[in-house]
Amino acid sequence: MAYTAPPSPPGPVGSQYCVCKVELSICGQNLLDRDVTSKSDPFCVLFMEVNGKWVELDRTETAVNNLNPAFAKKFIIDYHFEEVQKLKFALFDQDKSSTQLYEHDFLGEFSCTLGTIVSSKKITRTLLLGNGKPAGKGMITIAAQELSDNRVITLSMAGRKLDKKDLFGKSDPFLEFYKPGDDGKWMLVHRTEVIKYTLDPVWKPFTVPLVSLCDGEMEKMIKVVCYDYDSDGGHDFIGELQTSVARLCEAQDASPLELECINPKKQKKKKNYKNSGIIIVKSCKITRDFSFLDYILGGCQLMFTVSHEFAINFNPRNPFCSGVEGIVQAYSACLPHIRFYGPTNFSPIINHVARFAAQATQQETASQYFILLIITDGVISDMDETRHAVVQASKLPMSIIIVGVGNADFAAMEFLDGDSRVLRSHTGEEAVRDIVQFVPFRNFRNVPKETLAKAVLAELPQQVVQYFKHQNLTPINSEPA
């Protein structure tokens, strides 16, 4: 057993360890019309070049019957200053329900680096076909927004007595939220779901980054537009209103905020016109969506433990090593004096680290998180006890990384990794969260060591954040929202 003790005092966190999140908003103009009886139904697919191949990252929603779409779905990417991140934006006309892109008509694409978009903040470029020629008059506009403000706003919205728009029914209302762009035009930020056959809709609560809704400026005006959904994309305008986040924040669970939904054309024509219904803000809450980096910069220490329940420095009272190099040195000094033998029991070391993690919970702060690294040949002698230990550890600030060495059958290790199913103990109790990451070393023999490190640590940041959020623990040095 070996531990890494945090350096004292901790060194400064360099910019190379700080990843900036960037939100990309996509609009299309004058897209090719691939449909015979109507207009194209475009959607945008984002690709990133990885090892010389284009890998799909995300897709927008489909804009029905629209050659000038403004997509509500945003692309959020980690921007690494030290890397050249090549992106490709490809637009397709959706013809079928298939997820396979070759089933849809190609409308054009544009490629550039993320750095180009970030440095320009907003770019408009010509869409190209596969042969490099322009896709008609088709253009794409990409706007970048740095998500440095980690505040998020959660809104719960409803409507009352909205205008009836359907001839043989009521309305199918949905809301769109806009903020003013740098060019003075309104930019779509969020679109709610459609509520069918009602003039008194209640939409599901939704959460968006505050910087997306109002650039983090509470007094900035935003626009809320209410539409009646039509399947052909020709949504009927019900009404709109302008307000600010500061005003929305007046809404409380016990005291909702009511805002008039106005149709300007009806307002001009009808002298006795009051409104086209009421938009109700049932509640508005602003909180901080803390990231892994927020917790680390806030003072959380990652306590790292390797191997069996045995002090490899032969000092059980002080089994700490100075960093990874200290662990390697201790192993080298230890190996000539020990002999390996079975059985291979995982539960004792898991329970051992879990006791430290349990003690850390008494502080009720996001100050410590424990990581156990187990390097194994695949043999495990106490599977039932190990399953129980992992389930209990899932309640604590703790993660387990298992690296399988050799060509053994690692089915037991993959079973403990709860990616595909919820892990249960032999008594039937479910794990509160997935805390095990299994990586077979044989898959990384001929790749750079950085690739193995990335795979080993892939799930750790989200596991740390997930635990502290579940416990309602903010970073130690965080500011209120």
MOCOR-V325161 format. One record per helix or strand. SS is the DSSP state (h for helix, s for strand). FROM is the first residue (numbers start at 1). TO is the last residue. If there is no record, write none. Layout:
BEGIN
ss->SS from->FROM to->TO
ss->SS from->FROM to->TO
END
This chain:
BEGIN
ss->s from->2 to->4
ss->h from->15 to->17
ss->s from->20 to->29
ss->s from->41 to->50
ss->s from->53 to->59
ss->s from->66 to->66
ss->s from->70 to->70
ss->s from->75 to->79
ss->s from->86 to->93
ss->h from->101 to->103
ss->s from->105 to->113
ss->h from->114 to->120
ss->s from->122 to->128
ss->s from->134 to->146
ss->s from->151 to->160
ss->s from->172 to->180
ss->s from->186 to->191
ss->s from->198 to->198
ss->s from->202 to->202
ss->s from->206 to->209
ss->h from->210 to->214
ss->s from->221 to->228
ss->s from->236 to->244
ss->h from->245 to->248
ss->s from->252 to->252
ss->s from->255 to->255
ss->s from->257 to->260
ss->s from->262 to->262
ss->h from->264 to->269
ss->s from->278 to->288
ss->h from->292 to->297
ss->s from->301 to->306
ss->s from->320 to->321
ss->h from->323 to->335
ss->h from->347 to->361
ss->s from->368 to->376
ss->h from->383 to->393
ss->s from->398 to->404
ss->h from->411 to->416
ss->s from->424 to->424
ss->s from->430 to->430
ss->s from->436 to->440
ss->h from->441 to->444
ss->h from->449 to->456
ss->h from->460 to->470
END
